[in-house]
Amino acid sequence: MDEEAKIYIGLVLVILALIEFFTAMYLFGAKPSKDSPHRFGKLAIRVHRILGYVFLVVFAWLIYMGVVIFGRLSASGTGYQFDGARFHHALLAVVMFLVLMLKIGFIRIWRNYRSQARLLGFIVTIGTLTIWLISGWFYMIMMGGWTVER
């Protein structure tokens, strides 16, 4: 897999993150009253859960593919170095993955902290958007589509 395909799969991850965000906002954004209960509450919870696990699998696969790309490039003999920008990109991805795992743990295992899962979900969404925007910016610079003034 090349880096351009990884960018497009990252776009799928961002779309999943936004859908997850909006289903969570639908569920937790307004308290239902007796007159207007959530019409699609159970469906929204089911969609959020299923797409959350799809998000987890896609995110884990992207992290794995990033490790494979870094390993392949460092062994290629072209003088590839794991510089600061790539390190921070990879570190942010791993941290977001760990925050997502912690969120799932709060929902499934440590139920006393379940109220904190909302904040962790928001952090995962913002972190995913940030990582994707940073990687897109680096890709544009690497491909020559955008120049940086020094």
C-alpha positions as CSV (number, residue, x, y, z in Angstrom):
1,M,0.0,0.0,0.0
2,D,1.3,3.4,-0.9
3,E,0.9,6.6,1.1
4,E,-1.8,8.0,-1.2
5,A,-4.0,5.0,-0.5
6,K,-3.3,5.5,3.2
7,I,-4.6,9.1,3.0
8,Y,-7.8,7.9,1.4
9,I,-8.3,5.2,4.0
10,G,-7.7,8.0,6.6
11,L,-10.5,9.9,4.9
12,V,-12.8,6.9,5.6
13,L,-11.6,7.0,9.2
14,V,-12.5,10.7,9.4
15,I,-15.9,10.2,8.0
16,L,-16.5,7.3,10.5
17,A,-15.3,9.6,13.3
18,L,-17.8,12.3,12.2
19,I,-20.7,9.9,12.0
20,E,-19.8,8.6,15.5
21,F,-19.6,12.2,16.8
22,F,-23.1,13.1,15.4
23,T,-24.7,9.9,16.7
24,A,-23.3,10.6,20.1
25,M,-24.5,14.2,19.9
26,Y,-27.9,12.9,19.0
27,L,-27.9,10.5,22.0
28,F,-26.4,12.8,24.6
29,G,-27.1,16.3,23.3
30,A,-30.7,16.7,24.5
31,K,-32.6,15.0,27.3
32,P,-35.8,13.4,26.1
33,S,-39.0,14.7,27.7
34,K,-42.2,12.7,28.1
35,D,-43.6,14.5,25.1
36,S,-40.7,13.9,22.7
37,P,-38.7,10.8,23.5
38,H,-35.8,9.8,21.3
39,R,-37.4,8.2,18.3
40,F,-34.3,6.6,17.0
41,G,-32.5,6.1,20.4
42,K,-31.9,2.3,20.2
43,L,-31.0,2.5,16.5
44,A,-28.5,5.3,17.2
45,I,-26.9,3.4,20.0
46,R,-26.6,0.3,17.7
47,V,-25.2,2.4,14.8
48,H,-22.7,4.1,17.2
49,R,-21.5,0.8,18.6
50,I,-21.1,-1.0,15.2
51,L,-19.4,1.9,13.6
52,G,-17.2,2.4,16.6
53,Y,-15.9,-1.2,16.2
54,V,-15.4,-0.6,12.5
55,F,-13.5,2.6,13.4
56,L,-11.4,0.6,15.8
57,V,-10.5,-2.0,13.2
58,V,-9.7,0.6,10.5
59,F,-7.6,2.6,12.9
60,A,-5.6,-0.4,14.1
61,W,-5.1,-1.4,10.5
62,L,-3.8,2.1,9.5
63,I,-1.4,2.0,12.5
64,Y,-0.2,-1.4,11.4
65,M,0.3,-0.2,7.8
66,G,2.2,2.8,9.0
67,V,4.6,0.6,10.9
68,V,5.0,-1.6,7.8
69,I,5.7,1.5,5.6
70,F,8.2,2.8,8.1
71,G,10.0,-0.5,8.4
72,R,10.1,-1.0,4.6
73,L,11.4,2.5,4.0
74,S,14.1,2.2,6.7
75,A,15.3,-1.1,5.3
76,S,15.4,0.1,1.7
77,G,18.9,1.6,1.8
78,T,17.7,5.0,0.5
79,G,18.8,6.9,3.6
80,Y,15.3,7.2,5.0
81,Q,15.2,8.5,8.5
82,F,12.4,8.5,11.0
83,D,12.4,12.3,11.6
84,G,10.5,14.4,14.1
85,A,7.4,15.0,12.0
86,R,6.8,11.3,11.3
87,F,7.5,10.4,14.9
88,H,4.9,12.9,16.2
89,H,2.4,11.7,13.6
90,A,2.9,8.1,14.7
91,L,2.9,9.0,18.4
92,L,-0.4,10.9,18.0
93,A,-2.0,7.9,16.2
94,V,-0.9,5.5,18.9
95,V,-2.1,7.9,21.7
96,M,-5.5,8.2,20.0
97,F,-5.8,4.5,19.7
98,L,-5.0,4.1,23.4
99,V,-7.6,6.7,24.3
100,L,-10.2,4.8,22.1
101,M,-9.3,1.6,23.9
102,L,-9.7,3.4,27.3
103,K,-13.1,4.7,26.2
104,I,-14.2,1.2,25.3
105,G,-12.9,0.0,28.6
106,F,-14.9,2.6,30.4
107,I,-18.1,1.5,28.7
108,R,-17.5,-2.3,28.9
109,I,-15.3,-2.9,32.0
110,W,-14.9,0.0,34.4
111,R,-18.5,1.2,34.5
112,N,-17.9,3.7,37.3
113,Y,-16.1,5.9,34.8
114,R,-18.8,5.6,32.1
115,S,-19.6,9.3,32.3
116,Q,-16.0,10.1,31.2
117,A,-16.5,8.1,28.0
118,R,-18.3,11.1,26.4
119,L,-15.2,13.3,26.9
120,L,-12.9,10.5,25.6
121,G,-15.1,10.2,22.5
122,F,-14.8,13.9,21.8
123,I,-11.0,13.7,22.2
124,V,-10.9,10.7,19.8
125,T,-12.9,12.7,17.2
126,I,-10.8,15.8,17.5
127,G,-7.6,13.8,17.6
128,T,-8.5,11.9,14.4
129,L,-9.3,15.1,12.6
130,T,-6.0,16.6,13.7
131,I,-3.9,13.6,12.7
132,W,-5.6,13.5,9.3
133,L,-5.1,17.2,8.6
134,I,-1.5,17.0,9.7
135,S,-0.8,14.0,7.5
136,G,-2.6,15.6,4.5
137,W,-0.5,18.8,5.0
138,F,2.7,16.8,5.1
139,Y,1.7,14.8,2.1
140,M,1.0,18.0,0.1
141,I,4.5,19.3,1.1
142,M,6.2,16.0,0.2
143,M,4.5,15.8,-3.2
144,G,5.4,19.4,-4.1
145,G,1.8,20.6,-4.2
146,W,2.5,23.1,-1.6
147,T,5.7,24.9,-0.6
148,V,6.8,26.1,2.7
149,E,8.7,29.4,3.0
150,R,11.8,29.4,5.1
